[in-house]
Amino acid sequence: MSRSRHRLGLGYGLELRCEMDALDDSVLVGVAWRGLGIGHQRFSRERDHHTFRLALPFLRVELGVWVDVFSGEVVGEGEVSARAFVGRWRKLLDVERGTLVRFDPAVGEIGGSADFPEPVVNHDAYGRSQLCTPAILRLHVDSGERAISDAGRLVKNTLFEEHPPFVFNTIACVGEADGRGRGAYGNPNSIWFNVFFGCYQIDAPRSDWSRPFGYLAADGAASKIAFDDITRLGEADWNFFSNWMYGVPLEAIEPYNKVDPVKSVQEPEAEVIGNSLWHRATVDGVRCVSTYEARGSEAARLVTNTRIDHVWRRAFGLPNPQDDQRTSFVPTTLRAEFRMAYAEDEAAYHTVICGATATVPVDSDFVEVQMSAIRAAIETGYSDCGFPRG
């Protein structure tokens, strides 16, 4: 059985199996009875229901399954019935309709859409970027346990204990992997080391939040950035959503699980991108662990933290040991430049943050190449996420 499957026993030998074999908009669900596979179905945005059935002379199994790939929930109901070779059917198991599994990553949205424009770097000096995942991913930062990856709960308990729950949506790009799939992201000799760029949307439910995530108050274009939120989010994304999920041991992350003193600037004038206004800001000095795994019998090794670590490593690029670096998980200090804005509806505040990063000392041209790709993506797909002009 694939190591990426999450198993849930429903009783009397009936088992639900959930697997995320690709970081797209789908989850693979299977049903088995006492090890006998009844079937499997891939659920996505387009398909959210399937009924699994097994009909034998002495046994009937039926389980209806509904999967919401946006909320990350598997709902089911069904029964197992048996009879002797002659006689009446007897119900052995009754699965009442309810949530069977909550899972992450789920399918995310930015600007009200699961589709997105890919920011692309293709530069003579800095090379090409690659998209980490073919879908926007969503992780729930709350106290609820989730199958496949429980990173959201870990982040809540580690970095956002005093914050209400929120939902993290992301699309990210890293430096292009080499011909053997080894990543620039995990190569200390690359300018792309521990660097990614892309877009977030943070959904903060109005039932829990009195302000948008990342802002001190909901004052529209006059809002001031809450840099403590932003710094915590950076630590969460690098240390947990990216690198813990890659397989970095928790003990290697723990020294960096604090909010670093940083230099932060919100520029006084917003930037016009497309047909809307975006706040301009930088954060300098965030220190994070890396995914670098060195060679040698004494070097610390990657571990299995989630059921999709192997998928995550392919997404960011496979480990890339270097002859001149014999210590695993060396940290980096990062500078981020970004554009951000928020919108609100009856349900939540939605903060969109799009930006670039680089290790310190910073190559400002490298940051600007990334930001050019980010502006192009905003103009193409997220222009309406900014503040209205005028």
N, C-alpha and C positions, 0 to 999 in steps of 0.2 A: 504494500500500500504506500502511496506517496506520502513522504514525511510532511508535506504541506497541508494535509487534510486535518480538519478539526472534527473529531468524533463526538457525538452526543447520543448516549443511550436513552431511548424513550421508554424502555420497559419490555419485558417478555421477548428479548432478543431483537427488537426493532431498533435500528441505529440510523441516525442522520449523519451524513458526511459532507462537510463544506470545504471547498478548496478554492484558493485564488492562485491560479497557475499563470496568470498574466496580469499586469497592472493596467487593465483596460476598464471598460464599463461593465464587466460581467463577473459573476461568481458561479462556480460549478458546484451543484448540489447532487448528492447521490443518496440512495436509501438501500439498506441491506437488512436482511432478517437472518440472524444467527450466522453471519458471514456470507450468506448468499446474496449477491448483488441483485437488487430488484430493478435498478435502472439509475440513470443520471440525466440531468438536464442543466444546460447553461442558461442562467437568468441574466437579463440585461435591462436596459431602459425600455426595450421593445417587448420583452417577454417577462412577465412577472408571476405567472401561475403555471403549475403543472400538477397532475395527479399521478402518483406512482401506484401501480397495482401488481399484485401477484395472486394468481388464481390456480390453486391445486385442488385435487379431489378432497383433501382433508384440511386445507388451509386457505384462508383468504386474508390478504393484506391490502389495505388501501390507505394512502396518506396523501392528502392534498397539501401542497406547499405554495406559499406566496412569498416572494422575495422582493423587498424594496431596496434596490441598490443605492438609493440616495440616503435613506436613514440607516442603512446597514442592519436590516432586520429580516429574519426568516420566521414566518408565521406558518403554523401547520395545524391540521386536524385530521383524524382518521381513526382506524381501528384494526385490530387483529382478531380474527375469528377462526375457530377450529371445530371439527366434528370427527367422530369415528367414521369408519367406512360406510356405515349406515347410521342414520340418526339426524338429529337437529343440530344446527350451528350454535355454537356457544361463544359468546364474546369473551376474549381473554384480555384485551387491552383496549381502552377507549382514550384516545388522545383528544382532549377538548381543545377547541380553537384557542390559540394563544401564541405569544412570542416564544419561539424555541431557542433562537440564537440571535445575539447582537454581535456584529462583526465590524472591524475596521481593517484596512481602509475601505470606505464606501466611495460612491461616485459623487464628486463635488460639482459646484457651480461657481462661476464668477460672472457678475453682471446679469444674473438670471438665466444663464445658459451653461450647459455642460460642454458646449463646443467652444473652441478657443483658437486664437491666432498664435502660432508658434513664433516666439522671438528667436532670431537666428543671427549668430556671429559667423562670418566667413572672412577672415582677415589674413593678409600675407604674413604678418608677424606673429599673430596670436592663434592662428589656425581656426578650426571649425568647432562649433558647439554641437551637442546632440541633446535631443529631448529625452528626459528621463522616463517619462511614462506617456502612453498614448491617450490618457484621460486625466482630467482634473481629479485629484484625490481628496477625500474628505476624512478628517479624523476628529473624533469627539473628545474634547478636553473636559471631562467630567469624572465623577467618581465611580461610574458604572464599568464593570468588567466587560471586555469585548474579546471575542474569539479572533483568531488569526494574528492580530497585533493588538496588544493592550497598551500601546505607547501613550494614548490620550490620558488614560488614568494615571500613568506614571508621571507624565508632565504636570497634570493637575496637582498631584500630591507633592511634587518636588519644587515646582516653580510658580504655581498659581493657586496655592492653598487659600489665599485671601481673596481671590477673584471668583466671581460667579462662573458657572459653566459657559463655554462657548464652543463654536464649531470652526475648525481650521480647514480651509480649502486651499489647495496649492497646485501650481504647475511650475516645474523647474527644469532648467537646462544646465548641463555641465560641459566641460571640455570633451572633445571627441576621443573615444577609446581607440587604441591602436588595432592593428590587424588581427591580433590574438585576443581582442576583447579587454585588454588591460586598461584600466581607467586613468586618465589624467587627474581625476578627482582624488585618487589615492597615491599620487606620485609626488613626493616632496621636491623633486627637481623640475616640476612643471609650474608655470604661472597659474594654471588652473587648480593647483592643489588646494583642496578643501573649499573650493569656490563654486558657487552656483548662482544663477540669476533667474528671475522669473516673476510670477505674480502670486499674491495671496488674496483671499477674501476671508475676513473674520466675521462670522455671524454671531452677534451678541443679542440674545433674546430680550425683548423689552420687559418681559415678566421678571427678569433677574437684573437687568442692567438699566441704569439711569443715564448712561452716556454711551457713545460708540466706543468700541475697543480702540485704543490708540489715541484717544482724544480726552482732554480734561473735562469737556462739556460739549453738548450738542449745539454749537453756535454756527453751524453752516460753514461758509468759507472763512469766517473769522475764528474758527476753532483753533485752539492751541494743542499741539501734539503732546501726548502723555508718553514721554520717552522711557519711563520705567516699563510700560507695557511693551514697547518696541524692543527694548533690550532683553526682557524676559522671553519674548517670542523668538528672538535670534538664538538665544541659548537653547530654547526648546527645539527649534527646528534643526540646528546643527547637531546638538548633543543627542537628541532622542529621535525625532521624526526622520532624520537622515542617518545618523551614524550608529545609534543603538539598534535601529532596524536593519542596518547593514551587518551588524554582528559585533560591534565594539562592546567589550565586557563592561558591566556597570561600574566595576571598581576603577576602570580607566576613565570613566566619565565623571565620577563623583568629585574629583578635585576642581572641576569647572562648573559645578552646579551652584553657581552663585551669580548674583547680578553685579557685573564688574563696574567699577567707576569708569564712565565713558565720557568722551567729548561729543556732545550732541548739539546740532544746530538746525533750527527751522528758519529757512530764508524768509525775509519779510514779504517778498512778492511771490504770488503763486505763478505757476507756469501754464500757459495756454497750450494744451495738446488736443488736437482735433477741435471739437466744439465745446470744450469744458476746461475748467480750472483745476489744477492739481498743486497741492502743497509740496514744496521742495525741502528735503531734509537729508542730513547725514548723521551717522553714528559711527564713532571711531573708538576702537579699543576693546571690542568684544572678544574674549578669549575662549576658544572651543577646542574640544578634542577632535582628532582626525581619524579616518578609517585606515590609516597606513599600517600594513602588516609587514614587518621585516622578516628577512630570512634568518636562519640559525636556530639551533635547538634551544637557546636561552631566550629567544624573543617571545613576547606575549603574543597570543593567537586570537583570532576572531572566534566567536562562539555562536551558538544558536539562541537568539533571543525571541524570535517569532517563527511562525510557520512559513514565512515568505522570504527568509534571509537570502536564499539562493536567487530568487527572482529580483530582490532588491539590489544584490551585487551586480547582476547583469545590467540593471537599469542605470546604475551609477558608474559602471565599469569594474571589471574584476580586480582583485588585489594586484598591486604593481610594485613588488619589492625592488629596492635599489642597492647596488653594491656599497655605496658610501653612506648609507643610513641603516644602522643596525638596531635602532630602538623603535618599537611599535607604538602607534597611537600618539605620535608627537603632536602637541597642540599648535594652533595657529592663532594669531591676533588679526582680527578682520576689521575692515572699514566697509560700511554699506552706504550707498547713495540711493535714494528712492523718491518716488512720487506717491502721494497718498491722498485719499478723499473718502468720504462716506456718504451713504444714502440711507434712508430709513423707510420702513413700511409699518403696517400695524403689528407685525410679528417681531421684527428685529431691526437692529442697526447693522449695516453691512459696510465694513471698512475694507477698501481695496488698497493694497500696497504693492507696487511694482518697482523692482530695483535691481541693482548690481552690487557685487562685492569684490573685494580684492584683499590679499594678505598685506600686512604691514612689514616693510615699507611699501607704499602703494605706488603702482604704475598708473598714473592718472589717465594716460591714453588708453590703457586697458579698461579702466572703468568707463570711460566715455564710449568706447566701442560697444560695450554691453548696454549702456544707456541708450545709445542710438537704436539698438534692437528693441529695447523696451518701449521707447517712444513710438516706434513703428507698430508694435503690437497694440499699444493703447489706441492709436489712431485707427487701426483696423478693426479692433474688436471691443475695446473698453472705453471709448471716448465718452459715452453717456454715463459712465460711472463717476466722473468728476463732478465738481460743483458747477452749477449753471453760470455762464458768463453774464456780467452785468448785474 
